[in-house]
């Protein structure tokens, strides 16, 4: 039971970190993309 709880907790943490990193990458990508468009 404890192992199962730890495993799901680890999965939840990894999923949260992956989502936040993905959102940050999208945000910076959009900012850089629009900055390049403004330069043009």
Secondary structure by P-SEA (a helix, b strand, c coil): caaaaaaaaaaaaaaaaaaaaaaaaaaaaaaaaaaaaaac
